[in-house]
């Protein structure tokens, strides 16, 4: 199956791909959860809600950054391939 077919038929969905979580990532995630629990226990219910809202904003900002990075990487890859194809045409015509 070509990459175009895979994209067309929904076989390649970058957002849904499973992320590989390193031991270091899991360790940091555990620390973050422990800190979240600590602060949630110290805050008033209203402040706790604001804290959760702030966390949601961080998650949204991270998603936006991932989309931006994916778009940049994809565009850069397309530009590289375009330049390669231009060189190929030049080399093929030189024969």
ABEGO torsion letter per residue (X at the ends): XBAAAAAAAGABBAAABBBBBBAAAAAAAAAAAAAAAAAAAABBAAAAAAAAAAAAAAAAAAAAAAAAAAAAAAAAAAAAAAAAAAAAAAAAAAX
